[in-house]
Amino acid sequence: GPSDPQHVPKRVLEEQATAARHYQPARIGGIISREKNNLVTAEEFTKRFEESIGDHTQAAVARIYPAYQKALLEANAVDFDDLLLHVAVLFRENPELRHELDERFQFILVDEYQDTNLAQYEIVAALSQRFPNLCVTGAPDQSIYSWRGARIGNILRFESDYPQAKVVRLEQNFRSTGLILQAADRLIEHNEQRKAKSLIADKPD
């Protein structure tokens, strides 16, 4: 029913957004999601808004975000983004727990690293301190989730974050022909943030 935890986020957003100048719940929800992925709590967002001049949308979020979190807490529920936010904050505030889990998970593999957001980045970093056995795969040129909070800088600065890391470039393409790769390269080379890579086709043209 409507009182079930899984209904809380949608119901609260609908009620609050309608009261706040008829904002679309999905838009407000999207902003809250982005803030959580950037490790901005409801309290931090509201404080930041109060200390600066914001627009009407930010004013609505500053009011709705805390109410949304309060409703989730009362329902003993979390949304998808909380699963990351709460863990990242927990590691920040509880060094003993972070250390214990760092000891337990000594080898970590992250796929599609170019699509990690700040919360995911901090969780991985927190678990890779004493045992930096961290292997990530990804390609800056394939980053397509910036609208969902992904930070391409996470992969671009990986080598400076982990200076002992060994980089393996996967440049042989078994899927496409040389002409297709040439066309793709001419488009991709216009990307402003990338790592140079020369793809080699395995198939004949």
N, C-alpha and C positions, 0 to 999 in steps of 0.2 A: 504493500500500500504506500501512500504518499509519505508515511512516517518512517519508512525503511531508510537506512543510511544511504543507499545508492540513489535515493531520490532527493537527498538534502541539497547537493550542489545546485542542481537545476532549479529546484523550488525556490531556494533563497535568492539565486541570481535573478530569476523571473520577478519575484516580489520586489526586490531592491531596485532593480534596473527600471521597472515600470514606475516606481515612486520617484526615481531620479531623472526626471525630464524624458521619460520614455526611451531610455537607451536600450539597444538590443542586448539581451542577456549574453549572446554569443560573443559580442564585441568586448563587453566588460570581462567576461570569463577568459577571453583570449589575453587581455592585458594582465589579469591576475596570474594566469599561467606563465606568461613571459617573465613577470616579476619574480615568481617563485623559482623559475629556472635560473634567474640571475641572483638567487639567494637573498632576495629582498622580502622580508617578512611584512605582515600587515602593519605592525607597529613602526617599522622602519620607513615604509612607504608613506604612512600618514605623517610621520615626523618630517620627512623630506618635503612633503607637499606643504606643510605648515610653515616651513622655513624658507620657501621660495614661492614665486608666483606661478601658479599652474593654470591650465585651462579648465573648461567645464567638465571635460571627460576625466581629467585627473582628479577634480573635486569629487566627481561621482565615485571613482575607484577608491579614493581615500575614505569615503563613507561606507562603501559596499564591501571592500576587502575585509575589514575587521569584523563586520557583521557576518560575512560568509564564513570566516574562520571560526567565529563563536558558535555558529550553527553546526558546523562540522564537529567541533569539540563536544557540544552538548549531545550530539547523536553518536558520539564515540566513533567517528568516521574520519577518513582521510580521502582526499582526491588523488588522482594519479601523480600530480606534481609534488604533493606532500611527501610521497614515498621517497623522493630524492631530497627535497628541502629538509625534512626532519632528520634524515640520516646525516647529511652534510653538517647541519647545525650541531647535531649530537657529537660528531667527531671533533668539531671545533671546541665545544664546551666540556668534553669529557676525555682528556688525554689518556686516562687509564684504559677506557674502552677502546679508543682508537689503537692504542699500543697492543692490546690483547688481540684485536682482530687483524692487525698488521702481522702479528706473529702467526696467526692461524692461516691466513691466506697469503702464502709466500710466493705464489706464481699467479700472475693475472694476465689475461689476454682480452684485449678490447678490439672488436671489429668495428669498421666504419668510424674510426676515431675522428674523422673530419666533421662528423655530425654530433659530437658531444657538446653539451651545454656546460655552463659554469658549475652547476651543481654536480653533474656527472664527473667533470674534471677534478673537482675538489675531493670527491669520494675516492676516485682512483688514486689521486696523489696521497691521500691520507693512508691508504692501504699499501703504499709502495715506498715507505720511508726506510725502515730498517732493512727490508729485503726488496730492493728495487728491481725485482725480476719481472719487469713489465714489458709485455710485447703488444704493440698496437699495429693494426693494419688500417690503411686508408689512403685516400688521394684527395688533396685540396681541390683538384679540378672537378671532383664529383660532389662537392658540398652543395646541397640543395635545400637544406632545412634551416637557413638563417631566420626565416619567418617563425620558426618554432623554437628559437633560442639557441640554435647551434652556433658555435664560435669557431670559425676556420682557423683562428690564431692558435687554438689548442694543438693542432697538428703542425702548423708552421713553426712554432717555437719548441716542438718536442725535443729537438736535439740540444737546445740550450737548457731546457728544464732537466734533461737527463743526459749530461755530457758524455757519459760512458756508453751510451746506446750505440748499437751497431745498426747502420741503415742498409737495408736490402731493397734495391730498386727493382720492381717487377715491370720490365719494359717489353717483354715479348708478348705479343697479343695473338692468341690462338683462335680468336673469334672472327676477326675482320681481315679484309684484304688491305694491301698497301694504299690503294687509292682512297679508301674510306678513312684510314688513319691519317693520311695527308690532309684530307678535308677537315677532319676533326681537329687536328693540330693547328690549322690556320685559324679556326674559331677560338680554340682554347688559349692560344698564345696571347689573346687580348685580355685575358683575366689579369687583374692588377695584383692579386695576392695568390701566388702559386709557387711551386717548386718545379724547376725545369726537369723535363723528362722526355726522352726520345723513344717513342713507341716503334717497335719493329714487328712487322707482320709475319706470321707463320705461313699464311695461305698465299698462293699466287694471285695476281690481279685478275 
